C-alpha cells in the first residue's frame, strides 16, 4: 500500500508542476496578482507530495519491502540501518527522486522566504522552476519509476557494491545534489530577470542567499567525496 501512495503522490506532483509552469507565468504577463500568487501554494504542495513519495520509498527500504524492484536491487535485509536508508538515493531511480525533492525544496524556499521579491519576478521564477520539475518528474514516471513492483517478491535483496557501503558515500550524494540542483533556482531567477529585462543590484541581493546555500553544499559534497575516494580507493 505504501509504494502505491508514493506512486500516486508523484503523479499528483506532476499535475501540480504542470499547472505551476503555466499559470503564474501567464499571470505575470497579464498583471493578474491572483494567478501569480498560485505559485506559492503550488510550490509548497510540490514539496509536500514529493516529500511523501520520498518517505514512502525510504520506508520501503527500512522495512525491506521486496515487492519494490528498487529495494530488491539496492538493499539486503542484513545491511546496517544507515546503509539501508542510504539505499533510498543509492540507485538511479532513488537519486532522481532525491533530485526532484531538492528542486521542490528550493522552489518552496523562495515561495515562503522570498517576501521581498516582487510578485512578477517571483511568479516567473517559480514558474520556470516548475518547468524544470516537470521535465524530471516526467522522466522519473515514464522511464525510471522508483516504485515499480515485482511479483512474487524474492526472499531477499541483492547487496549493492561494497565500495558504496561507507559513511562518507552515504552523505556525499545528498550534499552534492543539494549543491548541483540548488543552482537550478539561480537559473530560474536569471531567466525570469531576462524576461523582465531587469538584472540589477536588487536582483543580485535576492539571488545571493540561494547561490551561497548551493555553493556551500556543493563544496561540502565534493570535499566529502574526495575524502571517501582517498581512503577507500587510494
FISELO-994626 format. One record per residue (C-alpha): residue in one letter; x negated, y negated, z; residue number from 0. Coordinates in pm, 1 decimal, padded with zeros to 6 digits. Example, Ala and Ser with C-alpha at 12.3 -4.5 7.8 and 13.67 -1.06 7.14 Angstrom:
% FISELO-994626
<site aa="A" c1="-01230.0" c2="00450.0" c3="00780.0" i="0"/>
<site aa="S" c1="-01367.0" c2="00106.0" c3="00714.0" i="1"/>
% end
This chain:
% FISELO-994626
<site aa="X" c1="00000.0" c2="00000.0" c3="00000.0" i="0"/>
<site aa="X" c1="-00280.1" c2="-00244.3" c3="00085.8" i="1"/>
<site aa="X" c1="-00451.8" c2="-00215.6" c3="-00256.7" i="2"/>
<site aa="X" c1="-00115.5" c2="-00286.2" c3="-00423.1" i="3"/>
<site aa="X" c1="-00080.7" c2="-00601.6" c3="-00210.6" i="4"/>
<site aa="X" c1="-00426.5" c2="-00711.8" c3="-00325.0" i="5"/>
<site aa="X" c1="-00334.4" c2="-00644.0" c3="-00687.4" i="6"/>
<site aa="X" c1="-00011.1" c2="-00843.4" c3="-00656.6" i="7"/>
<site aa="X" c1="-00194.6" c2="-01133.2" c3="-00487.3" i="8"/>
<site aa="X" c1="-00442.3" c2="-01152.3" c3="-00777.1" i="9"/>
<site aa="X" c1="-00163.8" c2="-01156.5" c3="-01036.1" i="10"/>
<site aa="X" c1="00013.2" c2="-01431.3" c3="-00839.7" i="11"/>
<site aa="X" c1="-00305.8" c2="-01637.3" c3="-00818.8" i="12"/>
<site aa="X" c1="-00346.7" c2="-01619.8" c3="-01196.5" i="13"/>
<site aa="X" c1="00001.2" c2="-01769.1" c3="-01243.4" i="14"/>
<site aa="X" c1="-00072.6" c2="-02043.3" c3="-00988.6" i="15"/>
<site aa="X" c1="-00404.1" c2="-02123.4" c3="-01159.1" i="16"/>
<site aa="X" c1="-00234.7" c2="-02145.8" c3="-01499.3" i="17"/>
<site aa="X" c1="00019.0" c2="-02394.5" c3="-01362.4" i="18"/>
<site aa="X" c1="-00254.1" c2="-02595.5" c3="-01188.7" i="19"/>
<site aa="X" c1="-00461.9" c2="-02612.1" c3="-01504.5" i="20"/>
<site aa="X" c1="-00182.1" c2="-02794.2" c3="-01687.7" i="21"/>
<site aa="X" c1="00049.1" c2="-02987.3" c3="-01454.5" i="22"/>
<site aa="X" c1="-00196.5" c2="-03213.1" c3="-01261.2" i="23"/>
<site aa="X" c1="-00389.1" c2="-03296.6" c3="-01579.8" i="24"/>
<site aa="X" c1="-00064.1" c2="-03388.1" c3="-01753.3" i="25"/>
<site aa="X" c1="00040.7" c2="-03592.2" c3="-01450.3" i="26"/>
<site aa="X" c1="-00286.3" c2="-03786.3" c3="-01453.5" i="27"/>
<site aa="X" c1="-00247.0" c2="-03873.8" c3="-01821.2" i="28"/>
<site aa="X" c1="00112.3" c2="-03990.8" c3="-01766.7" i="29"/>
<site aa="X" c1="00058.6" c2="-04158.8" c3="-01430.3" i="30"/>
<site aa="X" c1="00304.6" c2="-03917.9" c3="-01264.6" i="31"/>
<site aa="X" c1="00198.5" c2="-03905.2" c3="-00897.4" i="32"/>
<site aa="X" c1="00424.1" c2="-03611.1" c3="-00810.2" i="33"/>
<site aa="X" c1="00267.1" c2="-03390.8" c3="-01078.6" i="34"/>
<site aa="X" c1="-00080.8" c2="-03496.9" c3="-00970.3" i="35"/>
<site aa="X" c1="-00007.9" c2="-03407.1" c3="-00608.8" i="36"/>
<site aa="X" c1="00085.9" c2="-03050.0" c3="-00700.8" i="37"/>
<site aa="X" c1="-00288.8" c2="-02985.7" c3="-00738.8" i="38"/>
<site aa="X" c1="-00333.6" c2="-02995.3" c3="-00359.6" i="39"/>
<site aa="X" c1="-00068.2" c2="-02733.9" c3="-00284.4" i="40"/>
<site aa="X" c1="-00170.9" c2="-02504.9" c3="-00569.0" i="41"/>
<site aa="X" c1="-00540.2" c2="-02523.9" c3="-00473.6" i="42"/>
<site aa="X" c1="-00458.1" c2="-02418.2" c3="-00117.5" i="43"/>
<site aa="X" c1="-00224.7" c2="-02144.7" c3="-00245.1" i="44"/>
<site aa="X" c1="-00501.8" c2="-02010.5" c3="-00467.7" i="45"/>
<site aa="X" c1="-00736.2" c2="-01984.8" c3="-00170.6" i="46"/>
<site aa="X" c1="-00474.3" c2="-01813.3" c3="00046.0" i="47"/>
<site aa="X" c1="-00380.5" c2="-01546.5" c3="-00208.0" i="48"/>
<site aa="X" c1="-00736.3" c2="-01478.9" c3="-00325.8" i="49"/>
<site aa="X" c1="-00828.5" c2="-01450.3" c3="00041.7" i="50"/>
<site aa="X" c1="-00553.5" c2="-01188.9" c3="00082.5" i="51"/>
<site aa="X" c1="-00686.5" c2="-00994.5" c3="-00217.0" i="52"/>
<site aa="X" c1="-01044.6" c2="-01010.0" c3="-00087.4" i="53"/>
<site aa="X" c1="-00941.1" c2="-00894.2" c3="00260.8" i="54"/>
<site aa="X" c1="-00737.5" c2="-00613.0" c3="00104.7" i="55"/>
<site aa="X" c1="-01045.3" c2="-00488.6" c3="-00079.6" i="56"/>
<site aa="X" c1="-01261.4" c2="-00527.1" c3="00230.4" i="57"/>
<site aa="X" c1="-01009.8" c2="-00330.8" c3="00434.1" i="58"/>
<site aa="X" c1="-01019.3" c2="-00052.7" c3="00172.5" i="59"/>
<site aa="X" c1="-01396.3" c2="-00030.3" c3="00221.7" i="60"/>
<site aa="X" c1="-01375.8" c2="-00041.0" c3="00602.1" i="61"/>
<site aa="X" c1="-01123.6" c2="00245.2" c3="00624.7" i="62"/>
<site aa="X" c1="-01289.9" c2="00438.7" c3="00337.0" i="63"/>
<site aa="X" c1="-00978.3" c2="00434.5" c3="00120.4" i="64"/>
<site aa="X" c1="-01096.5" c2="00665.3" c3="-00157.2" i="65"/>
<site aa="X" c1="-00782.2" c2="00613.1" c3="-00360.1" i="66"/>
<site aa="X" c1="-00958.0" c2="00296.2" c3="-00486.4" i="67"/>
<site aa="X" c1="-01215.7" c2="00367.0" c3="-00757.9" i="68"/>
<site aa="X" c1="-01430.5" c2="00073.3" c3="-00645.0" i="69"/>
<site aa="X" c1="-01460.4" c2="00222.7" c3="-00294.8" i="70"/>
<site aa="X" c1="-01539.5" c2="00568.9" c3="-00432.7" i="71"/>
<site aa="X" c1="-01822.9" c2="00435.9" c3="-00648.1" i="72"/>
<site aa="X" c1="-01975.2" c2="00196.8" c3="-00393.1" i="73"/>
<site aa="X" c1="-01924.3" c2="00341.9" c3="-00046.1" i="74"/>
<site aa="X" c1="-01957.4" c2="00650.3" c3="00171.0" i="75"/>
<site aa="X" c1="-01778.7" c2="00741.3" c3="00492.9" i="76"/>
<site aa="X" c1="-02108.5" c2="00776.2" c3="00685.6" i="77"/>
<site aa="X" c1="-02251.5" c2="00434.9" c3="00594.8" i="78"/>
<site aa="X" c1="-02316.2" c2="00180.5" c3="00876.6" i="79"/>
<site aa="X" c1="-02036.2" c2="-00074.0" c3="00907.3" i="80"/>
<site aa="X" c1="-02249.0" c2="-00367.4" c3="00784.7" i="81"/>
<site aa="X" c1="-02322.8" c2="-00196.9" c3="00454.5" i="82"/>
<site aa="X" c1="-01965.7" c2="-00070.8" c3="00429.6" i="83"/>
<site aa="X" c1="-01840.4" c2="-00430.1" c3="00447.0" i="84"/>
<site aa="X" c1="-02116.6" c2="-00549.4" c3="00211.1" i="85"/>
<site aa="X" c1="-01988.4" c2="-00292.7" c3="-00038.7" i="86"/>
<site aa="X" c1="-01694.9" c2="-00528.9" c3="-00091.2" i="87"/>
<site aa="X" c1="-01918.1" c2="-00755.2" c3="-00300.5" i="88"/>
<site aa="X" c1="-02176.3" c2="-00491.6" c3="-00392.4" i="89"/>
<site aa="X" c1="-02012.1" c2="-00394.2" c3="-00720.6" i="90"/>
<site aa="X" c1="-01932.2" c2="-00571.2" c3="-01046.2" i="91"/>
<site aa="X" c1="-01560.9" c2="-00589.7" c3="-00961.5" i="92"/>
<site aa="X" c1="-01611.8" c2="-00691.3" c3="-00599.9" i="93"/>
<site aa="X" c1="-01866.8" c2="-00956.9" c3="-00686.9" i="94"/>
<site aa="X" c1="-01624.4" c2="-01108.6" c3="-00937.8" i="95"/>
<site aa="X" c1="-01358.7" c2="-01118.5" c3="-00667.1" i="96"/>
<site aa="X" c1="-01605.5" c2="-01298.3" c3="-00439.0" i="97"/>
<site aa="X" c1="-01680.2" c2="-01533.9" c3="-00730.6" i="98"/>
<site aa="X" c1="-01314.9" c2="-01641.5" c3="-00769.0" i="99"/>
<site aa="X" c1="-01278.5" c2="-01666.4" c3="-00390.4" i="100"/>
<site aa="X" c1="-01562.6" c2="-01921.3" c3="-00380.5" i="101"/>
<site aa="X" c1="-01415.4" c2="-02106.2" c3="-00680.1" i="102"/>
<site aa="X" c1="-01090.2" c2="-02137.3" c3="-00486.2" i="103"/>
<site aa="X" c1="-01274.1" c2="-02237.8" c3="-00167.8" i="104"/>
<site aa="X" c1="-01439.0" c2="-02536.2" c3="-00334.4" i="105"/>
<site aa="X" c1="-01115.8" c2="-02635.0" c3="-00507.5" i="106"/>
<site aa="X" c1="-00920.2" c2="-02622.3" c3="-00181.3" i="107"/>
<site aa="X" c1="-01203.5" c2="-02808.1" c3="-00007.0" i="108"/>
<site aa="X" c1="-01174.7" c2="-03100.4" c3="-00247.3" i="109"/>
<site aa="X" c1="-00794.6" c2="-03090.7" c3="-00223.1" i="110"/>
<site aa="X" c1="-00795.9" c2="-03108.3" c3="00158.3" i="111"/>
<site aa="X" c1="-01107.0" c2="-03314.8" c3="00233.6" i="112"/>
<site aa="X" c1="-01113.3" c2="-03546.0" c3="-00068.2" i="113"/>
<site aa="X" c1="-00865.5" c2="-03800.9" c3="00066.3" i="114"/>
<site aa="X" c1="-01082.8" c2="-04092.1" c3="-00050.2" i="115"/>
<site aa="X" c1="-01092.5" c2="-03970.0" c3="-00411.2" i="116"/>
<site aa="X" c1="-00849.6" c2="-04149.9" c3="-00645.7" i="117"/>
<site aa="X" c1="-00541.3" c2="-03941.5" c3="-00726.1" i="118"/>
<site aa="X" c1="-00602.5" c2="-03925.1" c3="-01100.7" i="119"/>
<site aa="X" c1="-00967.4" c2="-03819.6" c3="-01067.5" i="120"/>
<site aa="X" c1="-00884.5" c2="-03559.1" c3="-00804.4" i="121"/>
<site aa="X" c1="-00595.9" c2="-03420.6" c3="-01010.6" i="122"/>
<site aa="X" c1="-00813.7" c2="-03387.2" c3="-01320.0" i="123"/>
<site aa="X" c1="-01097.5" c2="-03231.2" c3="-01118.7" i="124"/>
<site aa="X" c1="-00872.2" c2="-02969.9" c3="-00959.3" i="125"/>
<site aa="X" c1="-00702.9" c2="-02900.9" c3="-01291.5" i="126"/>
<site aa="X" c1="-01040.5" c2="-02833.9" c3="-01455.0" i="127"/>
<site aa="X" c1="-01140.9" c2="-02613.6" c3="-01162.0" i="128"/>
<site aa="X" c1="-00821.3" c2="-02416.7" c3="-01220.1" i="129"/>
<site aa="X" c1="-00919.0" c2="-02365.3" c3="-01585.2" i="130"/>
<site aa="X" c1="-01241.3" c2="-02201.9" c3="-01468.4" i="131"/>
<site aa="X" c1="-01048.7" c2="-01987.6" c3="-01219.9" i="132"/>
<site aa="X" c1="-00802.3" c2="-01885.1" c3="-01490.9" i="133"/>
<site aa="X" c1="-01083.6" c2="-01754.4" c3="-01709.7" i="134"/>
<site aa="X" c1="-01243.0" c2="-01548.5" c3="-01435.5" i="135"/>
<site aa="X" c1="-00910.4" c2="-01421.5" c3="-01298.8" i="136"/>
<site aa="X" c1="-00805.0" c2="-01309.8" c3="-01647.2" i="137"/>
<site aa="X" c1="-01134.3" c2="-01126.9" c3="-01694.1" i="138"/>
<site aa="X" c1="-01101.0" c2="-00969.8" c3="-01348.9" i="139"/>
<site aa="X" c1="-00747.0" c2="-00843.3" c3="-01400.8" i="140"/>
<site aa="X" c1="-00783.3" c2="-00731.3" c3="-01761.8" i="141"/>
<site aa="X" c1="-01128.1" c2="-00569.7" c3="-01764.9" i="142"/>
<site aa="X" c1="-01267.9" c2="-00537.6" c3="-01410.9" i="143"/>
<site aa="X" c1="-00978.9" c2="-00461.2" c3="-01176.5" i="144"/>
<site aa="X" c1="-01119.8" c2="-00412.2" c3="-00822.1" i="145"/>
<site aa="X" c1="-00802.1" c2="-00227.2" c3="-00716.8" i="146"/>
<site aa="X" c1="-00798.1" c2="00039.0" c3="-00986.9" i="147"/>
<site aa="X" c1="-00687.7" c2="00364.8" c3="-00826.4" i="148"/>
<site aa="X" c1="-00767.3" c2="00732.7" c3="-00873.2" i="149"/>
<site aa="X" c1="-00550.6" c2="01038.2" c3="-00805.0" i="150"/>
<site aa="X" c1="-00615.0" c2="01276.9" c3="-00646.8" i="151"/>
<site aa="X" c1="-00867.0" c2="01087.9" c3="-00431.2" i="152"/>
<site aa="X" c1="-01209.3" c2="01251.0" c3="-00378.7" i="153"/>
<site aa="X" c1="-01308.8" c2="01375.6" c3="-00034.2" i="154"/>
<site aa="X" c1="-01589.5" c2="01120.6" c3="-00005.4" i="155"/>
<site aa="X" c1="-01754.0" c2="00840.5" c3="-00199.2" i="156"/>
<site aa="X" c1="-02080.1" c2="00803.9" c3="-00387.3" i="157"/>
<site aa="X" c1="-02352.1" c2="00646.3" c3="-00176.9" i="158"/>
<site aa="X" c1="-02487.5" c2="00332.3" c3="-00350.6" i="159"/>
<site aa="X" c1="-02854.4" c2="00274.1" c3="-00429.7" i="160"/>
<site aa="X" c1="-03052.6" c2="00297.1" c3="-00103.9" i="161"/>
<site aa="X" c1="-03251.5" c2="-00015.0" c3="-00200.6" i="162"/>
<site aa="X" c1="-02930.3" c2="-00215.8" c3="-00171.5" i="163"/>
<site aa="X" c1="-02861.8" c2="-00096.7" c3="00183.8" i="164"/>
<site aa="X" c1="-03053.0" c2="-00372.7" c3="00355.7" i="165"/>
<site aa="X" c1="-02956.9" c2="-00661.2" c3="00582.5" i="166"/>
<site aa="X" c1="-03129.6" c2="-00913.2" c3="00357.4" i="167"/>
<site aa="X" c1="-02948.1" c2="-00798.2" c3="00048.4" i="168"/>
<site aa="X" c1="-02614.5" c2="-00776.5" c3="00231.7" i="169"/>
<site aa="X" c1="-02631.4" c2="-01153.2" c3="00294.8" i="170"/>
<site aa="X" c1="-02813.2" c2="-01254.3" c3="-00023.6" i="171"/>
<site aa="X" c1="-02519.9" c2="-01233.9" c3="-00275.0" i="172"/>
<site aa="X" c1="-02265.5" c2="-01441.5" c3="-00074.5" i="173"/>
<site aa="X" c1="-02518.0" c2="-01720.4" c3="-00018.4" i="174"/>
<site aa="X" c1="-02632.7" c2="-01711.4" c3="-00378.5" i="175"/>
<site aa="X" c1="-02278.3" c2="-01709.7" c3="-00512.2" i="176"/>
<site aa="X" c1="-02174.4" c2="-01994.2" c3="-00284.6" i="177"/>
<site aa="X" c1="-02451.8" c2="-02196.6" c3="-00444.3" i="178"/>
<site aa="X" c1="-02401.5" c2="-02090.3" c3="-00806.0" i="179"/>
<site aa="X" c1="-02022.6" c2="-02108.6" c3="-00800.6" i="180"/>
<site aa="X" c1="-02024.4" c2="-02420.5" c3="-00586.5" i="181"/>
<site aa="X" c1="-02174.0" c2="-02617.4" c3="-00873.3" i="182"/>
<site aa="X" c1="-01853.3" c2="-02549.4" c3="-01069.5" i="183"/>
<site aa="X" c1="-01679.8" c2="-02823.3" c3="-00872.1" i="184"/>
<site aa="X" c1="-01959.9" c2="-03063.1" c3="-00971.2" i="185"/>
<site aa="X" c1="-01898.0" c2="-02967.2" c3="-01334.4" i="186"/>
<site aa="X" c1="-01524.6" c2="-03028.6" c3="-01287.0" i="187"/>
<site aa="X" c1="-01594.7" c2="-03370.1" c3="-01130.6" i="188"/>
<site aa="X" c1="-01825.6" c2="-03459.5" c3="-01419.6" i="189"/>
<site aa="X" c1="-01579.2" c2="-03364.4" c3="-01693.2" i="190"/>
<site aa="X" c1="-01295.0" c2="-03540.0" c3="-01510.4" i="191"/>
<site aa="X" c1="-01507.3" c2="-03855.5" c3="-01486.3" i="192"/>
<site aa="X" c1="-01589.3" c2="-03837.6" c3="-01858.0" i="193"/>
<site aa="X" c1="-01217.9" c2="-03806.3" c3="-01940.8" i="194"/>
<site aa="X" c1="-01152.1" c2="-04117.6" c3="-01733.2" i="195"/>
<site aa="X" c1="-01461.3" c2="-04295.5" c3="-01868.6" i="196"/>
<site aa="X" c1="-01582.4" c2="-04361.6" c3="-01516.4" i="197"/>
<site aa="X" c1="-01922.6" c2="-04245.5" c3="-01390.4" i="198"/>
<site aa="X" c1="-02043.1" c2="-04491.3" c3="-01128.4" i="199"/>
<site aa="X" c1="-02184.2" c2="-04515.7" c3="-00775.7" i="200"/>
<site aa="X" c1="-01845.9" c2="-04437.1" c3="-00619.4" i="201"/>
<site aa="X" c1="-01817.2" c2="-04119.6" c3="-00827.5" i="202"/>
<site aa="X" c1="-02167.3" c2="-04017.2" c3="-00711.4" i="203"/>
<site aa="X" c1="-02061.3" c2="-04059.9" c3="-00346.5" i="204"/>
<site aa="X" c1="-01758.8" c2="-03832.7" c3="-00396.9" i="205"/>
<site aa="X" c1="-01967.0" c2="-03562.3" c3="-00565.8" i="206"/>
<site aa="X" c1="-02271.5" c2="-03573.3" c3="-00337.0" i="207"/>
<site aa="X" c1="-02144.5" c2="-03360.3" c3="-00041.2" i="208"/>
<site aa="X" c1="-02027.1" c2="-03078.5" c3="-00270.3" i="209"/>
<site aa="X" c1="-02354.8" c2="-03084.8" c3="-00461.2" i="210"/>
<site aa="X" c1="-02557.2" c2="-03069.7" c3="-00139.6" i="211"/>
<site aa="X" c1="-02347.2" c2="-02782.5" c3="00000.1" i="212"/>
<site aa="X" c1="-02400.4" c2="-02575.4" c3="-00314.9" i="213"/>
<site aa="X" c1="-02767.5" c2="-02668.7" c3="-00338.4" i="214"/>
<site aa="X" c1="-02847.7" c2="-02574.0" c3="00023.1" i="215"/>
<site aa="X" c1="-02663.9" c2="-02243.3" c3="-00005.1" i="216"/>
<site aa="X" c1="-02838.5" c2="-02159.1" c3="-00331.5" i="217"/>
<site aa="X" c1="-03176.8" c2="-02237.2" c3="-00174.2" i="218"/>
<site aa="X" c1="-03099.6" c2="-02014.1" c3="00126.7" i="219"/>
<site aa="X" c1="-02980.8" c2="-01733.1" c3="-00101.0" i="220"/>
<site aa="X" c1="-03292.5" c2="-01745.1" c3="-00319.2" i="221"/>
<site aa="X" c1="-03519.1" c2="-01753.8" c3="-00011.7" i="222"/>
<site aa="X" c1="-03340.8" c2="-01453.0" c3="00142.4" i="223"/>
<site aa="X" c1="-03356.5" c2="-01262.0" c3="-00185.5" i="224"/>
<site aa="X" c1="-03728.2" c2="-01336.9" c3="-00217.6" i="225"/>
<site aa="X" c1="-03790.6" c2="-01213.1" c3="00136.3" i="226"/>
<site aa="X" c1="-03597.9" c2="-00890.7" c3="00063.9" i="227"/>
<site aa="X" c1="-03781.1" c2="-00831.6" c3="-00263.1" i="228"/>
<site aa="X" c1="-04120.3" c2="-00892.1" c3="-00099.3" i="229"/>
<site aa="X" c1="-04090.4" c2="-00645.2" c3="00187.9" i="230"/>
<site aa="X" c1="-03861.6" c2="-00392.2" c3="00015.8" i="231"/>
<site aa="X" c1="-04014.4" c2="-00377.2" c3="-00331.2" i="232"/>
<site aa="X" c1="-04364.6" c2="-00500.2" c3="-00254.1" i="233"/>
% end
